Amino acid sequence: MVFPIKDKIKNLNVVIGCPIGCRYCYARNNCRRFHMTDDFSKPQFFENKLRLFDTKEPKVFLLTGMSDLAYWQPDWTEKVFEKAAQTQHNQYLFLTKRPERLNIQTDLANLWFGVTVTCAAERERIEILRRNVKAKHYHVTFEPLSDGVGEVDFSGIGWTVIGTETGNCKGKIPSERAWVDALYLQAKAKGVPVFMKEALEGIVPTNEMIQEFPKEFHL
């Protein structure tokens, strides 16, 4: 059975806003639709949401569903890390498209730092992340996968997500089965769990969809 990733990974948008301006950005559209902030290109920190880290049961939270970690202010990052240290029963995920802007070192075992890679030209982001962020866990999201990524160095990567572009945005590039398979086989060879997002159903036959999580998530 194929299920949406949001059934297991919860978005907790402690920061809303991103200046990158990706053509396919659903977060920008949602921000405008629901008027979450006045200007999506200017990230805002919602410190009051840190109270939501205080869960009774272990949870896995994506904290950058509507932002990019590279554009967080240093004091925002510090406050989030401090709260994460107090709630180590949870796992916290961060994503960036600009790992060259980061300079992070942490020993917290419940923080996961990742990059978004959509094509071969962006593959170097993985190495830049490993160089600029010294942490226990790394992950990579290949979404929206718009081309063959080629040979990937999965060294030290603890999880990978693969997805295709959704919606009807002008210029949409559907993912191809061969691109997905190439990434899956490379990750599998390195023992990296793979999660294929539900939008890939139809590109990948339902009975071949892989939806795995790291053991640390306890899902």
Secondary structure, DSSP 8 states (H G I E B T S, - for coil): ----GGGTEEE--SEEB-SS--TT-HHHHHHHHHT-SS-TTS-EE-GGGGGGG--SS--EEES-TTB-GGGS-HHHHHHHHHHHHH-TTSEEEEEES-GGG--EE---TTEEEEEE--SGGGTTHHHHHHHHEE-SEEEEEETT--S-------TTEEEEEE----S--TT-----HHHHHHHHHHHHHTT--EEE-GGGBTTB-GGG--B---GGG--
